[in-house]
Amino acid sequence: MGNLTFKLFHTRMCNQNIKKRLHSQQDAGFSLIEVLTVVVMIGVLSAIATPSWFAFVNRQKVNKANDAVLAALQEAQREAKNKKLSYTVSFQKNPTTQNVEVAVYNTNAGSPTWKPLGVDVGVSSDKLLLGANLSGENTANSTTNSPVSYPPSSTPTKITFDYMGALTLPTPNFGTVPTGATEPPGLKIVVAVPSSTNSTLASSVKRCVIVRTLLGSMIAAKGSPNCD
């Protein structure tokens, strides 16, 4: 009798264990509603994060390109001082590759050697806009704006330093003092990301380098009104 009772108890426990295993297998995985909920949440998060990510990438790209502009100007000024010669920085758009290009060279040594702006820091300059408020070498235009556009490749934008690292004479023109300001805008080189609606116009993501004094002091700036 005892053995029969034990066998019945053992059989019942085994059946319960089998039911539990089968039940757990039936409950494994996710329901359709759970999967759809996760997909919707991922879509919402992507919609929120994607614009911020692209904005971050654009800012980084413009920052690097602007650093390259500043480095080129500083290199020209340094070479002018070290070699006691006049050195020029020129910017242009290559009509074939669409790259923004820069050249640092001895002003009196013949044709400059051009290279894409920011190539050393991994920036694709064909996706950027370059502008300046220059109407001539070391001469700001008569307006307070700094139009962000490509200068013609035949007449590249130039800033030249003399053998002491100052801007070359005759006296540079730093532009007209804007209303409400105390000093002229200076010589500006502007880098910007194109507008999403018009690739020839600048977006609000812009940076600039401004040469402010006859001695060639310069600063890096961003946004409006500094880079307008």
PLY file of the C-alpha trace (Angstrom):
ply
format ascii 1.0
element vertex 228
property float x
property float y
property float z
element edge 227
property int vertex1
property int vertex2
end_header
0.00 0.00 0.00
2.80 2.33 0.87
4.58 1.68 -2.41
1.36 2.31 -4.36
0.83 5.62 -2.56
4.40 6.66 -3.29
4.05 5.79 -6.98
0.80 7.75 -7.28
2.42 10.75 -5.57
5.48 10.52 -7.79
3.34 10.27 -10.94
1.30 13.32 -9.87
4.43 15.40 -9.26
5.88 14.42 -12.61
2.67 15.42 -14.36
2.73 18.79 -12.58
6.35 19.36 -13.63
5.51 18.50 -17.23
2.58 20.94 -17.16
4.82 23.67 -15.76
7.41 23.13 -18.48
4.78 23.14 -21.20
3.17 26.22 -19.72
6.49 28.09 -19.54
7.24 27.21 -23.17
3.86 28.55 -24.26
4.53 31.82 -22.43
8.03 32.28 -23.90
8.74 35.23 -26.33
6.94 38.55 -26.88
3.40 39.29 -27.92
2.65 41.26 -31.09
1.52 44.24 -29.01
4.82 44.28 -27.11
6.83 44.15 -30.35
4.77 46.97 -31.91
5.21 49.07 -28.76
8.99 48.70 -28.93
9.03 49.57 -32.65
6.96 52.71 -32.05
9.23 53.78 -29.17
12.33 53.32 -31.34
10.73 55.40 -34.10
9.84 58.22 -31.71
13.32 58.27 -30.19
14.91 58.27 -33.66
12.73 61.18 -34.76
13.84 63.14 -31.71
17.53 62.23 -31.84
18.26 62.38 -35.59
17.97 66.19 -36.05
20.12 66.76 -32.97
22.73 64.34 -34.29
22.90 66.02 -37.70
23.13 69.43 -36.04
26.01 68.18 -33.91
27.82 66.75 -36.97
27.38 70.03 -38.87
28.73 72.06 -35.97
31.76 69.80 -35.70
32.38 70.04 -39.44
32.21 73.85 -39.46
34.34 74.10 -36.31
37.08 72.02 -37.92
36.96 74.02 -41.16
37.12 77.28 -39.24
40.09 75.98 -37.26
41.75 75.26 -40.63
41.12 78.87 -41.74
42.64 80.20 -38.52
45.62 77.83 -38.84
46.29 79.00 -42.42
46.26 82.66 -41.39
48.51 81.96 -38.41
50.89 79.96 -40.60
51.18 82.81 -43.11
51.81 85.33 -40.34
54.40 83.07 -38.72
56.21 82.40 -42.00
56.28 86.12 -42.78
57.95 86.85 -39.43
60.39 83.95 -39.58
61.51 84.46 -43.16
61.19 88.25 -43.21
59.11 88.08 -46.36
55.57 88.98 -47.36
53.20 85.98 -47.09
49.65 85.65 -48.41
46.68 83.44 -47.58
44.27 82.94 -50.48
40.90 81.18 -50.60
38.96 80.05 -53.64
36.44 77.54 -54.94
37.76 74.96 -57.36
35.24 74.97 -60.24
36.04 71.34 -61.11
35.97 69.59 -57.73
33.73 72.18 -56.00
36.17 72.11 -53.09
36.89 75.20 -51.03
40.67 75.59 -51.33
43.36 77.47 -49.44
46.94 78.42 -50.25
49.67 79.87 -48.02
52.60 81.21 -50.04
55.37 83.75 -50.46
53.59 86.70 -52.03
56.36 87.25 -54.59
57.21 83.63 -55.33
54.83 82.94 -58.19
51.77 80.68 -58.37
50.35 79.36 -55.08
49.85 75.67 -54.32
46.21 74.99 -53.50
44.79 72.31 -51.22
41.22 71.55 -50.04
40.35 73.43 -46.87
40.28 71.10 -43.86
41.71 68.10 -45.70
44.17 67.56 -42.82
41.33 67.16 -40.32
39.00 65.05 -42.46
36.57 67.76 -43.59
34.93 67.52 -47.04
35.07 71.14 -48.12
32.80 70.59 -51.13
29.90 70.39 -48.65
30.68 73.82 -47.16
30.15 77.44 -48.14
33.00 79.93 -47.91
32.54 83.66 -47.76
34.36 86.86 -46.95
33.62 90.53 -46.54
36.63 91.42 -48.69
36.39 93.54 -51.80
40.14 93.40 -52.33
43.38 92.34 -50.70
43.27 93.37 -47.01
40.18 95.47 -47.78
36.72 94.95 -46.27
33.72 95.95 -48.35
31.66 98.99 -47.53
28.68 97.07 -46.09
28.30 95.62 -42.61
27.37 92.20 -44.00
29.74 89.39 -44.79
28.03 87.49 -47.63
28.60 83.77 -47.39
29.35 82.81 -50.98
32.18 81.44 -53.06
34.60 84.01 -54.45
35.36 83.50 -58.16
38.32 81.17 -58.68
40.02 83.76 -60.91
40.13 86.35 -58.11
40.64 84.47 -54.84
40.15 86.18 -51.50
43.50 87.35 -50.12
44.92 88.46 -46.79
48.62 89.38 -46.81
51.12 89.89 -43.98
54.39 91.82 -44.25
57.81 90.75 -42.97
56.83 91.75 -39.40
53.57 89.79 -39.43
51.44 92.92 -39.74
48.97 93.51 -42.56
50.68 94.93 -45.63
50.42 98.57 -46.59
48.79 100.68 -47.94
46.71 100.92 -44.78
44.19 98.03 -44.68
40.49 98.87 -44.70
38.61 97.13 -41.88
35.19 98.27 -43.07
32.59 100.75 -41.87
31.74 100.84 -38.17
28.21 99.38 -37.84
25.48 101.38 -36.12
25.70 100.91 -32.37
29.23 99.46 -32.56
32.52 101.05 -31.58
34.82 99.34 -34.08
34.73 98.19 -37.72
33.87 94.57 -38.58
37.42 93.64 -39.60
38.54 91.27 -42.36
36.29 88.20 -42.18
36.54 84.71 -43.62
33.27 82.84 -43.03
32.59 79.10 -43.18
29.01 77.82 -43.14
26.80 74.80 -43.75
24.36 75.31 -46.65
20.70 75.87 -45.87
18.52 72.76 -46.14
16.17 74.63 -48.49
18.77 76.39 -50.66
22.28 75.01 -51.08
23.64 78.41 -52.17
22.59 80.14 -48.94
24.13 79.75 -45.51
22.30 78.16 -42.62
22.61 79.48 -39.08
25.54 77.09 -38.53
28.45 79.36 -39.37
31.86 80.22 -37.99
34.39 82.90 -38.94
37.89 84.20 -38.41
38.26 87.96 -38.09
41.52 89.88 -38.55
40.90 92.97 -36.44
44.02 95.15 -36.33
46.89 96.42 -38.44
49.25 94.21 -36.41
47.34 91.15 -37.61
45.58 90.13 -34.41
42.75 87.70 -35.13
39.92 85.91 -33.35
37.61 82.98 -34.10
33.89 83.71 -33.73
30.55 82.03 -34.40
26.96 82.79 -35.29
25.23 86.13 -35.68
26.05 88.95 -35.67
29.77 88.18 -35.60
29.79 86.11 -38.78
27.03 87.92 -40.74
0 1
1 2
2 3
3 4
4 5
5 6
6 7
7 8
8 9
9 10
10 11
11 12
12 13
13 14
14 15
15 16
16 17
17 18
18 19
19 20
20 21
21 22
22 23
23 24
24 25
25 26
26 27
27 28
28 29
29 30
30 31
31 32
32 33
33 34
34 35
35 36
36 37
37 38
38 39
39 40
40 41
41 42
42 43
43 44
44 45
45 46
46 47
47 48
48 49
49 50
50 51
51 52
52 53
53 54
54 55
55 56
56 57
57 58
58 59
59 60
60 61
61 62
62 63
63 64
64 65
65 66
66 67
67 68
68 69
69 70
70 71
71 72
72 73
73 74
74 75
75 76
76 77
77 78
78 79
79 80
80 81
81 82
82 83
83 84
84 85
85 86
86 87
87 88
88 89
89 90
90 91
91 92
92 93
93 94
94 95
95 96
96 97
97 98
98 99
99 100
100 101
101 102
102 103
103 104
104 105
105 106
106 107
107 108
108 109
109 110
110 111
111 112
112 113
113 114
114 115
115 116
116 117
117 118
118 119
119 120
120 121
121 122
122 123
123 124
124 125
125 126
126 127
127 128
128 129
129 130
130 131
131 132
132 133
133 134
134 135
135 136
136 137
137 138
138 139
139 140
140 141
141 142
142 143
143 144
144 145
145 146
146 147
147 148
148 149
149 150
150 151
151 152
152 153
153 154
154 155
155 156
156 157
157 158
158 159
159 160
160 161
161 162
162 163
163 164
164 165
165 166
166 167
167 168
168 169
169 170
170 171
171 172
172 173
173 174
174 175
175 176
176 177
177 178
178 179
179 180
180 181
181 182
182 183
183 184
184 185
185 186
186 187
187 188
188 189
189 190
190 191
191 192
192 193
193 194
194 195
195 196
196 197
197 198
198 199
199 200
200 201
201 202
202 203
203 204
204 205
205 206
206 207
207 208
208 209
209 210
210 211
211 212
212 213
213 214
214 215
215 216
216 217
217 218
218 219
219 220
220 221
221 222
222 223
223 224
224 225
225 226
226 227
